[in-house]
Amino acid sequence: MDRIRVVLADDHPVVLAGIRTLLNADPEVELVGEATDGGEALPMIRAVAPDVAVIDVSMPGLNGLELTERVTGECPGTRVLVLTVHEDAAYVQPLMRAGARGYLLKRSAADDLLRAVRAVASGGVYLDPSIAGHALAVPSGSDGRPGMVEGREPLSPREAETLRLIAQGFSNKEIARRIDVSVKSVETYKARAAEKLGLRTRAEIIRYGAAHGWFDALALR
């Protein structure tokens, strides 16, 4: 199996060293570059084309938002995972709109960094459990009942579970293992659930999940 290739950008040497140690300890991850500012990180990401770029929000050169926008636009094969101390939703929303696929607090990194890297690398979205519930706007018109939208057919238990796991960043293959079905069945459950709820994109699934508490700490453990 190919290893997940990661570039790390952070201007704090202690943080950089700690994250490097965590990444190097996982045999499924390969650290292919490090940078200490955004201006240095962008050409490195262009050159080595990693699967995931783990970047700090507050960096000299290019800040995290600017770097996320540039990487998303110029390096479509690289997914951005933001690593930061900022818990305010005012930081989360612009970064997700800019194309970030994950947002992880530095205080959670020791426990959740590798899980976040895997989720983002597999095409999922990862939000730190402590901020996910309030970081995304609740969709208007939601009646607060999981699996229900007024005037639409309710989700089956399998459809609801599949959509919840997709929102939490799990790949179709991982979901298939968790609920003991085939990958094709997962794709079918996802399509049916999205159609019933009128959700067209992964971002809409994430917002729906946030509105229904799918990102609380217990749901993600």
C-alpha positions as CSV (number, residue, x, y, z in Angstrom):
1,M,0.0,0.0,0.0
2,D,1.3,3.5,-0.9
3,R,2.2,5.6,2.1
4,I,0.5,9.0,2.7
5,R,2.9,11.7,1.7
6,V,2.8,14.7,4.0
7,V,4.3,18.2,4.0
8,L,4.4,20.0,7.3
9,A,4.4,23.8,7.7
10,D,4.7,25.5,11.1
11,D,6.8,28.4,12.4
12,H,7.1,27.0,15.9
13,P,10.2,24.7,16.2
14,V,8.8,22.8,19.2
15,V,5.5,22.2,17.5
16,L,7.3,21.2,14.3
17,A,9.4,18.7,16.2
18,G,6.5,17.2,18.0
19,I,4.4,16.8,14.9
20,R,7.3,15.4,13.0
21,T,7.8,12.7,15.7
22,L,4.1,11.8,15.5
23,L,4.1,11.5,11.7
24,N,7.4,9.5,11.5
25,A,6.1,7.0,14.0
26,D,3.4,5.8,11.6
27,P,4.6,3.4,9.0
28,E,1.7,4.4,6.7
29,V,2.9,8.1,6.6
30,E,5.9,9.5,4.9
31,L,7.0,13.1,5.8
32,V,8.4,14.5,2.5
33,G,9.0,18.1,3.5
34,E,9.0,20.7,6.2
35,A,8.7,24.5,6.1
36,T,8.7,27.2,8.7
37,D,6.7,29.9,6.8
38,G,4.0,30.0,4.2
39,G,6.2,31.5,1.5
40,E,8.6,28.6,1.8
41,A,5.8,26.0,2.0
42,L,4.1,26.9,-1.2
43,P,7.0,26.1,-3.6
44,M,7.8,23.0,-1.6
45,I,4.2,21.7,-2.0
46,R,4.3,22.5,-5.7
47,A,7.6,20.6,-6.1
48,V,6.9,17.4,-4.1
49,A,3.0,17.2,-4.6
50,P,2.2,15.6,-1.2
51,D,-1.1,13.9,-0.6
52,V,-1.7,16.2,2.5
53,A,-0.3,19.5,3.6
54,V,-0.5,20.1,7.4
55,I,-0.2,23.8,7.9
56,D,-0.4,26.3,10.7
57,V,-2.8,29.3,10.5
58,S,-0.5,32.0,11.8
59,M,2.8,31.9,9.8
60,P,5.0,34.6,8.2
61,G,5.2,34.9,4.4
62,L,1.8,33.5,3.6
63,N,-0.6,32.9,6.4
64,G,-2.7,29.7,6.6
65,L,-5.7,31.2,4.8
66,E,-3.6,32.5,1.9
67,L,-1.6,29.3,1.7
68,T,-4.8,27.2,1.7
69,E,-6.2,29.2,-1.2
70,R,-3.0,28.9,-3.2
71,V,-2.6,25.2,-2.6
72,T,-6.2,24.4,-3.4
73,G,-6.0,26.4,-6.6
74,E,-2.5,25.4,-7.8
75,C,-2.1,21.9,-6.4
76,P,-5.4,20.1,-6.7
77,G,-3.9,16.7,-5.8
78,T,-2.9,18.0,-2.3
79,R,-5.5,18.3,0.5
80,V,-5.0,20.8,3.3
81,L,-5.2,20.0,7.0
82,V,-5.1,23.0,9.2
83,L,-3.4,22.7,12.5
84,T,-3.9,25.6,14.9
85,V,-4.6,27.0,18.4
86,H,-7.6,28.9,17.2
87,E,-11.0,27.6,18.3
88,D,-13.1,30.4,17.1
89,A,-15.6,29.6,14.3
90,A,-14.5,32.9,12.7
91,Y,-11.2,31.1,11.8
92,V,-12.8,27.8,10.8
93,Q,-15.4,28.9,8.2
94,P,-13.1,31.0,6.0
95,L,-10.5,28.2,5.9
96,M,-13.1,25.6,4.9
97,R,-14.4,27.9,2.2
98,A,-10.9,28.4,1.0
99,G,-10.6,24.6,0.4
100,A,-9.2,23.2,3.7
101,R,-10.3,19.6,4.2
102,G,-9.5,19.4,7.9
103,Y,-9.2,21.6,11.0
104,L,-7.4,20.2,14.0
105,L,-6.5,22.0,17.2
106,K,-2.9,21.7,18.4
107,R,-3.9,20.6,21.8
108,S,-5.7,17.6,20.2
109,A,-2.9,16.7,17.8
110,A,-1.2,14.0,19.8
111,D,-4.4,11.9,19.9
112,D,-6.1,12.8,16.6
113,L,-3.4,14.0,14.1
114,L,-2.9,10.6,12.3
115,R,-6.6,10.0,12.2
116,A,-7.1,13.5,10.7
117,V,-4.4,12.9,8.1
118,R,-5.9,9.6,7.1
119,A,-9.4,11.0,6.8
120,V,-8.2,13.9,4.7
121,A,-5.9,11.8,2.5
122,S,-8.8,9.4,1.7
123,G,-11.0,12.3,0.5
124,G,-12.9,12.9,3.7
125,V,-13.3,16.0,5.9
126,Y,-12.0,16.1,9.5
127,L,-13.1,18.7,12.1
128,D,-11.8,18.7,15.6
129,P,-14.5,17.3,17.8
130,S,-14.3,20.3,20.2
131,I,-15.2,22.9,17.6
132,A,-17.2,21.0,14.9
133,G,-20.5,21.4,16.6
134,H,-20.4,25.2,16.6
135,A,-18.0,25.9,13.7
136,L,-20.5,25.4,10.9
137,A,-23.8,27.1,10.4
138,V,-27.0,25.2,11.1
139,P,-29.0,24.8,7.9
140,S,-32.1,26.9,7.9
141,G,-35.3,24.9,8.1
142,S,-33.8,21.9,10.0
143,D,-36.3,20.5,12.4
144,G,-33.5,19.0,14.6
145,R,-34.4,15.4,14.0
146,P,-31.6,13.3,12.6
147,G,-32.5,11.6,9.3
148,M,-35.6,13.8,8.7
149,V,-36.3,16.8,6.5
150,E,-39.9,18.0,6.3
151,G,-41.7,16.6,3.4
152,R,-39.1,14.0,2.6
153,E,-38.8,10.2,3.2
154,P,-36.9,9.4,6.4
155,L,-33.5,7.7,6.2
156,S,-33.1,4.0,7.0
157,P,-30.7,3.1,9.9
158,R,-28.1,2.1,7.3
159,E,-28.4,5.3,5.3
160,A,-28.3,7.4,8.4
161,E,-25.2,5.6,9.7
162,T,-23.4,5.8,6.4
163,L,-24.1,9.5,6.0
164,R,-22.9,10.2,9.6
165,L,-19.6,8.4,8.9
166,I,-19.1,10.2,5.6
167,A,-19.6,13.5,7.4
168,Q,-17.0,12.5,10.0
169,G,-14.5,12.0,7.3
170,F,-14.4,8.2,6.8
171,S,-13.8,6.7,3.4
172,N,-16.3,4.4,1.7
173,K,-13.9,1.5,2.3
174,E,-13.6,2.3,6.0
175,I,-17.4,2.7,6.4
176,A,-17.9,-0.7,4.7
177,R,-15.6,-2.3,7.3
178,R,-17.4,-0.6,10.1
179,I,-20.9,-1.5,9.2
180,D,-20.0,-4.9,7.6
181,V,-21.2,-4.3,4.1
182,S,-19.6,-4.0,0.6
183,V,-18.2,-0.7,-0.7
184,K,-20.9,-0.8,-3.4
185,S,-23.6,-0.9,-0.7
186,V,-22.0,2.1,1.1
187,E,-22.2,4.0,-2.2
188,T,-25.9,3.1,-2.6
189,Y,-26.7,4.1,1.0
190,K,-24.9,7.4,0.5
191,A,-26.7,8.2,-2.8
192,R,-30.1,7.4,-1.3
193,A,-29.5,9.4,1.9
194,A,-28.2,12.4,0.0
195,E,-31.2,12.3,-2.4
196,K,-33.7,12.0,0.4
197,L,-32.2,15.0,2.3
198,G,-31.5,17.1,-0.8
199,L,-27.7,17.2,-0.1
200,R,-25.6,17.6,-3.2
201,T,-22.1,18.1,-1.9
202,R,-19.8,16.8,0.8
203,A,-19.9,20.3,2.4
204,E,-23.7,20.2,2.7
205,I,-23.4,16.7,4.3
206,I,-20.9,18.2,6.8
207,R,-23.2,21.1,7.6
208,Y,-26.1,18.8,8.1
209,G,-24.0,16.6,10.4
210,A,-23.0,19.6,12.5
211,A,-26.6,20.6,12.9
212,H,-27.5,17.1,14.2
213,G,-24.6,16.7,16.6
214,W,-22.7,14.1,14.6
215,F,-19.3,15.7,15.5
216,D,-19.6,15.6,19.3
217,A,-16.7,14.0,21.1
218,L,-18.4,10.7,21.7
219,A,-19.5,10.3,18.1
220,L,-15.9,10.7,16.9
221,R,-14.2,8.3,19.4
